[in-house]
C-alpha cells in the first residue's frame, strides 16, 4: 500500500472509529455539546494526518528509535488533550480536586499510549503488505 492510501485509510477509520466510540459512551440522543467532541475528533484526525506524512517514510526506512518517538508523540498528545479538556470548564476543574484531575490526565495519557502501540503495528502491517 502506498503512503497516500494508508493516510486516507487512517483518516476514515480514525474519524468513524472514534466518533462511534464516543457516541456509544454518550447519552441517547447525544446532547448538543456532542458537536464539540466531533470537532475535537476532526482536529485530532487532521493532526494525525499531518503526522503520518512524516511518520510513514521513516517507518519504511526503519528509523532507529521510531517506536519510542511515536509513543512519546502520542503520550504528549494525550497530555495536551487531557489538559485542554480540563481548561474548557475551569469552575468544574476547580471542583474536581487534585486526585481526580491526576486520574483524568493519567487515564487519557494511557489511552493515547495504547493507541500509539496499535498505530505502530497497524502501519507496520499495512507497509508489509506491499
C-alpha positions in Angstrom: 0.0 0.0 0.0 1.4 3.4 -0.8 1.5 6.2 1.7 -1.4 8.1 0.3 -3.7 5.1 0.6 -2.6 4.4 4.1 -3.2 8.0 5.1 -6.7 8.0 3.6 -7.5 4.8 5.3 -6.3 6.3 8.6 -8.4 9.4 8.1 -11.6 7.5 7.5 -11.0 4.8 10.2 -9.9 7.3 12.8 -12.8 9.7 12.4 -15.5 7.0 12.1 -14.0 4.8 14.8 -13.5 7.4 17.5 -16.9 9.1 16.7 -18.5 5.7 17.2 -16.7 5.1 20.4 -17.6 8.5 21.8 -21.2 8.1 20.6 -21.5 4.8 22.4 -20.4 6.5 25.6 -22.8 9.4 25.2 -26.4 9.8 26.3 -29.1 8.9 23.8 -29.8 11.1 22.0 -26.4 12.8 22.4 -26.6 16.3 23.9 -26.0 19.3 21.6 -22.5 19.6 23.2 -21.5 16.4 21.5 -20.7 18.5 18.4 -17.6 19.7 20.4 -16.5 16.1 20.7 -16.9 15.6 16.9 -14.9 18.8 16.3 -12.1 17.6 18.6 -12.0 14.3 16.8 -11.8 16.2 13.5 -8.9 18.3 14.8 -7.1 15.2 16.1 -7.7 13.4 12.7 -6.1 16.4 11.0 -3.1 16.3 13.3 -2.7 12.5 12.8 -2.9 13.1 9.0 0.0 15.6 9.1 2.0 13.2 11.4 1.5 10.3 9.1 3.1 12.3 6.2 6.4 12.3 8.0 5.9 9.1 10.0 5.3 6.6 7.2 8.6 7.3 5.2 10.6 7.0 8.5 8.8 3.7 9.3 9.6 2.3 5.8 13.3 3.2 6.3 13.2 1.6 9.7 14.4 4.7 11.5 16.1 3.9 14.8 14.0 4.7 17.9 10.9 5.5 15.9 8.7 3.3 18.1 9.8 5.3 21.2 9.4 8.6 19.4 5.9 7.6 18.2 5.0 6.6 21.8 6.1 9.9 23.2 4.3 11.8 20.4 1.0 10.2 21.4 1.7 10.5 25.1 2.3 14.2 24.7 -0.8 14.5 22.6 -2.8 12.7 25.4 -1.4 15.0 28.0 -2.4 18.1 25.9 -5.9 16.7 25.2 -6.5 16.0 28.9 -5.3 19.4 30.0 -7.3 21.2 27.2 -10.4 19.3 28.2 -9.9 20.4 31.8 -9.4 24.0 30.8 -12.7 24.2 28.9 -14.6 24.5 32.2 -12.4 26.0 34.9 -15.1 26.0 37.5 -15.7 22.3 37.1 -11.9 21.6 37.2 -11.6 23.5 40.5 -14.4 21.4 42.0 -12.8 18.1 40.9 -9.8 18.2 43.2 -6.2 17.3 42.5 -6.7 13.5 42.7 -9.5 13.4 40.2 -7.6 15.7 37.8 -4.5 13.5 38.1 -6.6 10.4 37.4 -8.1 12.1 34.4 -4.7 13.0 33.0 -3.3 9.6 33.6 -6.2 7.7 32.0 -6.2 9.9 28.8 -2.4 9.6 28.5 -2.6 5.8 29.0 -5.3 5.5 26.3 -3.3 7.5 23.8 -0.2 5.4 24.7 -2.1 2.2 24.0 -3.4 3.8 20.8 0.2 4.6 19.7 1.1 0.9 20.0 -1.8 -0.2 17.9 -1.0 2.7 15.5 2.6 1.4 15.1 1.7 -2.2 14.5 -1.2 -1.3 12.2 1.1 0.7 10.0 3.8 -1.9 10.1 1.2 -4.4 8.9 0.0 -2.1 6.1 3.5 -1.4 4.9 4.4 -5.1 4.9 1.5 -5.9 2.6 3.4 -4.4 -0.4 
